[in-house]
Amino acid sequence: MNREVPKTRPERPTLPPVSSAAVPLDLILLSIRFLEILLVLAGGVVALYLWGDLIPGSQLGDYLRVIAASALFFALIAEVVGAYDVDALFSLRLGWQRLFLSWSMSALLLISTAFILKVSADFSRGWAITDYITTTVLLAGSRAGMTLWVRRLKRQGIFNSRAVIFGAGTQGQRLANYIRGNDRLTISLLGFFDDRRDGRVPVLVDDLPVFGTSKDLVAAIREGLIDQVIVALPWSAEERIREVVSRLALTPVRIRLAPDLASFAFAHRPLVLLGDLPVLTLFERPISGMDAIVKRAEDLLLTIPLILLLSPILILTAIAIRLDSPGPILFRQPREGFNNRLFEVLKFRSMTHDSCETDAIHQATRNDKRITRVGAFIRKTSIDELPQLFNVLKGEMSLVGPRPHAPSTRAGGRLFNEIVQTYAARHKVKPGITGWAQVCGFRGETDTEDKLLKRLDHDLHYIENWSVSFDLYILFRTVIAVLVPRNAF
């Protein structure tokens, strides 16, 4: 007797690995900025060479200073007029217009400054005209070549962000067709995710794969495989949208809501255009793009001098720990960092070696018997935190950011992420050696849920309001807090 063989459900496809060929658009824009500043300098030097026979050697330094000033003025004005906006990068006409405006305004500013200082007669007019024409030609030619190059890269998908659609229904399919039919978008659509479990979700929808559920989506984001999620659910299913968004909001990716019937659930969110299609931006990735580059530069420019300046203290502390108690000088402990990824935070060991915990952490309390004599001093003065400067150099931490916690840390007997559902949102940026919560007095032991909530509120405020000036203010407050410690023990 023939038996019917049960049909096996096909396995879900997997997301492609991260492509090593991807080039961040912000890196291209940064490179163009530096190149065009160099071209401004080169234009002035070329003009100086052409008119060198008529320019006294004693004035050479004055001409070089003017050339440097012209490059500085150009860089500032070009930023203001949007010469490096994405639309000016892909449009040659728009790029040329803004470059010409920037360079012309720089030249007029230099002429005005020279007139006010009554030094315009000291410079060769022939050199000035040659400088203006030479630099204009160099900038125009360079931008033409760069525009053609980035257009070619764009056609190859080099700048595309890796996007998925949550919702494989009719609305999601309609959105997918729109994205794939619009060649102006810098998006590589990978496929769908969907939470429906009634068997209606196939493995493929319009030849695009369905990778799994929202749980699988969060896991893929944690692995760094996705840059953008577009939620394509009916707006009438408000509770379902809220549930999905609240889960995705804890991850450091761009989250957008595709348009549908009128809904006021997210009416306060900004409206942007995806090509010609309006979408609501639910959460922007914080401290990204140029902000991330600036913050990393800030970390390196401050951390390297700090390590050199504090090296005597680091060496003396290491010797004191070695003489005070047996065990290693440094204590390494797993902490949760950016995007919930674990890393080993470095600290000077302040407890007896057999009391150091890397799991099931018991936070230090006042008069804790586990703390050594040297440990009590370095904890009170925050010297124990100084090795984290090397975590900053490695890119695992930042000088300023939410303090990293061990996954097993508890408040009131409960894990931090059990107390507050949005706790993981503090991992949307790199953790810091110091932070807004710490300089506001919320440092030391977090033994109650109320203390945790206050720390989290301050951490989220920092993430939403980051700026270089805010970082510098926090660092200044940190110095004051170290000199007058209150809650460290």
N, C-alpha and C positions, 0 to 999 in steps of 0.2 A: 504494500500500500504506500503510495506516494504521500509524503508529508510536506506541507508547505513550509518552506524555509522562511523564518521571520526576517523581515527587512531591517537592516541595521541603519541607524541614523548616521549620516555622514559626519565626520569630524569637522569641527569649526576650523577655518583657516587661521593662521597666525600673522601678526603684523610683521612687516619687513624690518630688518635691523636698521639702525641709524646709518645713513649714508655718509661716508667720509668725504664725499665730494661737495657736500653742502657748504656754501659760503654765506655767512651772515651779511645781510644787506647793510647793517650798521657798520660793519668792518670796511666794506667797500666805500661807504660815505666818508668814514674817517680817513681812509687812504687818499681819497680825492681832495679832502680838505688840506692835508699835508702837502700833497703834490702841487696844488694851486698856490699855496703860500710859497713854496719853493720857486715856482715859476715867477711869482711877483719879484722875489729876490733876484732870480736869474735875469729878468728883464732889466732891472736897474743896473746889475753888474755888466751886462752886455752893453748897455748904453754908456756906462762909465768907461768901458774899454774902447768904444768907438770914438769917444770924445776925450780920451785920456791925454792926448797931446796938448789940449787946450786947458786942462784942469791942473792947477798947481798941486804938487805933492803934499803941501801942508794942509790942503783942504780935503784930502782923501777921506780922512776920518769923518768929516762933516757929511760928505756924500753917503758914506756907508750907514751913518745913523739915520739919514733921511730914507734910505732904501729900507732899513729895518722898520722904521715908523710906518712906511707905506704898506708893508706886509701886515703889520699889526692892525692898522686901520681897515685894510681890506678884509682880514679875517673876521673882525667884529661886525662890519657892515654886511658882509655876505651872510652871516648868521641871521641878522635882523631881517634882511629882505627875502630870506628863504631860498638862497642859492643852492642849498644842499637838501631841500625837501625832496621827497621821493618823486613827486610829479615833475620837478625840474631835472631830475636825474634821467628820466625816461623820455622827456620831451626836449629835443635839441633847441627848438625855438624858445621855449620857456627858460631853459638853462642859459642860453646865450643872453637873453634879455636881462636876467637877474645878475649874471656875471658882469655884463657891461655896465649896469647900474651901480653895482658894488665898486668896481674899479674906478668909474668916473667920479663917484661920490668921495672915494678915497683921495683921488687926485685933487679935487676941489677943496677937501679938508686940509690937505697938505699946503696948498697954495694960500688958503685963508690963514693958516697958522703962521706961515712964513711972512705974510703981509702984516699980521698983527705984531709979530716979533721984530719986524723991520729988517729981515735978513734975506728977503727974496732976491735982492740985487747981488747977493754973494754967490748965487748959483747960476749955472749956465742954462739959458732958456732952451738952447739946442739939445742939451742933455735931457732936460725935463720932457720935451716933446718926443725925443727918441725913446725915452723910458716908457712913456705912455703908449706909444704905438707898438713898440716891441712886446710889451707885456700884454697888450690887448690881443695881438696875434697869437702869442703863446697860449694864453687862456682859451681863446676861441678854438684853436687847433686841438689842444688837450681835451677840452670838454667834448668836442665832436667825436674824437677817438674813444673817449670813455663812454659816451652815450651809445655809440654803436656796439661797443664791447658788452656793456651791461644788458642791452637789448638782446644780444645773442645769448648771454648767460640766462636771461629770463626765459627765452624760448626753450632752453635746455632744462628748466625747472630748478636752477641752482639756488635761487632766492626763495623758492616756495616754502611756505610753512606746511607742516604735515597736519592735515585736518581730518577729523572724522565727524560723522553726523550721528547724533543720538536720536533714534527713532527711524525705523525702517518702513514706516507706513507710507501712505500716499503723499503726505506733506514732505517727508524726508526724501522720497524719490523725486518729487518736483524740484526740491532744492538741489539735489545732486545733478539733475539734468541742467539746471541753470548754471551751476559752478563749472561743469565740464564744457558747457557751450560758450563760456566767456573767457576769451584769451587774454583779457587785461588783468585778470586776477593772479596774484602770486600765491596760489594755493595748490597743493597736491592732495587731492581727495583720496584717502586710503580706503574708506568703506564706512560701514555702519556698526553701531552697537544698539541693542534693543533689549528691554527687560521682560518682554512678554514671554510667558512660559507655556502657552496653550498650543504650541505646535504650529502656529501660523507664521512663524518667522523662518524663512528658508535660509540656506547657507549662502546663497547668492541672490542679490536683488539688482536687476538690470546690470548684470555682469560685475557688480561690486560686491565684495565679501561682507558678510555679517560676522563680526569677530566674537561677539559674546554679549554679556550683560554689563550693567553699570559697575559691578564689582570687577569684572575683567578690564573695564575701561580705566578705572582708578589704578589698577595694577600696571597697565600699560603706560599710564602717565608717570607712575613712580619709576618705571624703567627708562624714562626719557624718550619714548617712542612717538609721542604726540605733542604738538605745539598748540593746537586749537581744537575746541569742541563746539560744534553748533547744535544746539538742542532744537529738534524739529518735531515737537509734539503739539497736538491741538491745544490752543490757548484755553479752551473750555475745560481741559483736564488740569485745572490750576493746582490741585494738591499733588498730582503726579509730577508736574514741572517743579514745584517747590522741593519735593523730596529729592529729585535728581540733582537740582542745582545746589541744594545744601550739601550734598555729598561731593560734588565736583568743586565747590567753592573752597575746599580745604587743600586744593592742589594748585601748584604754580603754573597754570596754563590760562590762555585766553578763553573765556566762555561767552558764547553769544547765543541769543534766542532768535530763531528764524521767525519771520512774520506769519501771522495767521489771522483769525478773527479777533476783533477788538477785545483786549483784556487789560485790566489795570493792575495786575499782579506786580509788574515791574515797570510801572509808568515813570518812576523817578530815575530810571537808568538812561544814560545818554544814547541818542540815536545816531548811528553812523551808516555810511553807505558801503556795501560790499559790491563794488561795481555800481550798478544802478539799483541794487536791491537793498532796501533799508532793513537794518537789523539792530537789535538792542544789545549794547555791550554790558554784560552783567558784571564781570570782574576783569579788570586789566591785570596783566602780570606786573607785579610791583617791581620797581628798580630794575628795569630792563632796558635794552637798547643802549643808547648813549649814556643814560643814567648809570647803567651797570658798569660801563667802561670808565666813567668818571669816578665812581665809588671804588673800583679796583685800583685805579691810579692813585686815589687818595690814600688807600690802605698801604700801597707800596711806598709812596713818597714819605709817609709818616712812620711806617713800621721799621724800615731799614735804619734811619737815623736813631730811632728809639733803641733798637737792639745795640747799636754801637755805643750810644750814650749810657745805657744801663748795663753794659757788659761787666763792669766791676761788681755791681750788685749781684748779677747772675752768678758770677764765679764765687764770690764770698758766700752767697746763700748755699750753693752746692757744697762747698767745703763744710759749712756749719751743719748741714743736714747729715753729711757723712760722719762727722765727729759726734753728733748728738745721739744717733740711734742706728742700729743695723738696718740694712735694706737699701733698695734703689733710691737714687736721688730724685728721679722723676716718677710721677704717678700717672698712669695712662688709664683712662676710663671711657667706655663707649658712651657717646652722647648722640642725640638726634639733631641733625643739622638741616641744611636746605633740602626741601622736598622729602622730609622724613628719613633721609639717608643717614646711616650710622657712620660716625668717624671717631677716632680716638683723640680726646682732648688731653692736652699736656698740662700738668701742674707740678709744682714742687711738692714732694711728699711732706705732709704736715701731720700725719698720724703714724703710729707704730705700724711696722710692715705687716704684721698679722691682723691688723684691724682694717686695712685698706680693702674696700669692697668695689667690685666692678659690676655686680648684679645684686638685686634685692637691696637697693641702697637705703641706708638709714642716715638721714641728714644729720650733720653736726649740730649739737645743741650747746647752750651755754655751760661752761665748765665740763665739757665732754672729756672723759678720762682717756679716750683714745688719742687725743692730740698731744704731741710731744712739746717739749719746752720751746724748741726752735719753731715748731709748727704753730704754736700759739701766737708768736710774734709775727711770722710771715702771713698768717691768716688775718690778723688784725690790721696789718699794713697793706694787705692785698698783694704782697710780693709773690705769694704762691701762685698767682694768676699770670705772672710775667712770661712763663714758657709758652703761653698761648699766642705770643707774638709769632712764633714759628708756625702755628696753625694758620695764622693770617697769611704768612708768606706762601704757604702751600695752597692757599685758596679755599681752605675748609671753613674759615671763619673770616669775620670782618672786625675792624677795631670797634665799630659801633653796631649794635643789633640786639635782638632778643637773646638773653642768656640761654645757652643750651642746657637742657636737662637730660638726665639719664632716663631711659624708657620705663624703669621700674620705680621712679620717684613717686612718692605718695604725699597727699595732704589730707589730714583727718582720716587716715587709714584707707583712702581710695586713690587709685591712679589718677594722674592729672587729666588724661583724656576721658576718664569716666565722669569727672565732675563737670567739665564744660565740653559740649560737642564741638565747639569751634576752636578748641585748643590747638589743633593742628594748623590753623591758619597762621600762627606765628612762624611756621616753618616755610612760609612763602618767600623768605629772604634768608640770607646767610646769618647764622648766629654771631653774636659779638662778644668781645671781651668785657665791654661795658654797654649799658643801654639806658633808655629813658626811664625805665622802671627803677633801675639801680640808683640813678642820681636823684630820683624823687623819693628815696628812702625805702624802697621795697627790695632790699637785698638781705642776704642771710637766710635763715631758716624759713621755709614755707610750710608751716605746720597746720594751717587752717585753710578751709576752702575760701574764706573771705580774702586772705592774703593772695591766694592764687588768682582770684578774679581780678583783684586790683593790678597785679602784675600783668595779666593778660590784657586788660584795658590799656595799660600804658604801652605794651608791646605793639598792639594793633594801631594805636595812635601814631607811634613812630613809623610803622610801615606805610600808613596812609599819608603821612606828612613829611616824608624823607626829603632832605636837601643837604647839600654840603655844609651850609651854614648851621643847620640843625645838628649835624654830626660834630662840628667844631665846638658848638655850644655844649653838647653833652660831654665831649672830652674835657673841656674846661671845668665843667661841673664835677667831673670824675676826679680831677686833681684835687679840688676842694674837698670832695667826699673822702678821699684817701687821707688827706691831712687831718680831717676831723671825722674819724670813723664813728659810726653809731651802732649798726646792726651786724658787724662782722665779728665772728668768733669761731 
